[in-house]
Amino acid sequence: MIQLSDLIAGAKNCVDNVAKVKPGEQVLILADTTNDPDVIAAYRIAAELAGAEVSVLTLKSKIAGAGPDAILREGYFVPWPEIAWHAMIHADVCLNLSGYVEVHSLFGCASEHVQKFMDLRQKYGTRLVRVQIAVKETLASAYARFPEPLLQFIGSRAYKQVFEATNYDTSKAVVRLTDPQGTDLTFTGFGFVTDWRFEGEKEETTPWWDFGSYNVGLQPALPTPNANGVIVSSALHTGPIPEMKIFVKDGRGVHIEGGGVAGKNWLADWERNKHVRSDGRAFSAHKEPGINWLEELMYATHPKAFLVGRKYMYQGAEADHGWFTGSRRAGTVHLAFGGGVGKEYKHRDVELFAPTLIINETTIIDQGRLTILDSEEVREEAKKYGDPDELLSYDWIPEIPPIG
């Protein structure tokens, strides 16, 4: 049985090396009624050990009992609670464990109903940390204790690999994505979603830090949307679904087969919002209307991330965090369709756990293995922190489709 004492080292890694809490700072832990009390306590203790003054705000969960599609709908695209916002702007650091203040809301409803996108960081000076290592199994693991400088190094080298694969011209790069379930997608040219994540914090472009989540992000819609093919997945960020096939033509999702409730809801929403504009959107300002644009292909870089699975199904924030972290294991791809601004903002992800990703002639991911992890420079860097064979190996390789 996992004890509270087993969670402290992982929580300290977040507090000391990501949030970088200093003595005397005001730290807000934002939780909801579906978070594990021991997980909340671990982060509180870690912040107190750093010398902070710690407060915990527990919100009533809106996603208790919700399935994967409902968590996405009720947790990702809703305004932030006013009490949470007012508490956050008076804190130096906010560790968000809840199922509420999901950062996608910053791009959507929160930007319209609460404050401007960058105000939290630039106007109020709050360091928001999106804490995704938030169930006991992940917080007690090597995933939570992984050396943060090594993780940043891996990420920077992953970006370097992409630039070298494209000869530093991403606008003409040919990208192909396949996987064992039947995904086969190609497009030419891309921009970057997250070039701000590595080798310097992202204070100028986005107001949060991540604990447990690092990705290289490609924008297939830039410079022009041209992706074609099919994406086959059995997982949303928020949990498992029946196998879903999304057919893509000229950069748009045009049809869905399967996917259960999620598949039906997505198709209906695409039709209902086909005239929605994205002008002025902080994330992917599409030139044409609709919320069915393929706007993101991201792949993760953390070798120790893993999926807890169905154990916490229908348990709100724990259901979300227990599944979501599978998408953060190095070599896992997630793709998103979206569009719209404010209340109409949508951004929906599906996950692929054993993809092969090739950019021009360079294999970036080989059947789920992020190839940069096996490079000599990453292995040499890992030696500073321990045995590279151990640090860079996967602790979790899923069944396909993922059963959890």
Secondary structure, 3 states (H helix, E strand, C coil): CCCHHHHHHHHHHHHHHHCCCCCCCEEEEEEECCCCHHHHHHHHHHHHHCCCEEEEEEECCCCECCCHHHHHHHHCCCCCCHHHHHHHCCCCEEEECCCCCCCHHHHCHHHHHCCCCCHHHHCCCCEEEEECCCCHHHHCCHHHHCCHHHHHHHHHHHHHHHHHHCCCCHHHCEEEEECCCCCEEEEECCEECCCCCCCCCCCCCCCEEEECCCEEEEECCCCCCCCEEEEEEEEECCEEEEEEEEEEECCEEEEEEECHHHHHHHHHHHHHCCCCCCCCCCCCCCCCCCCCEEEEEEEECECCCCCCCHHHCCECHHHHHHHHHHHHECCCEEEEEEECCHHHCEEEEEEECCCEEEECCEEEEECCEEHHHHCHHHHHHHCCCCCHHHHCCCCCCCCCCCCC
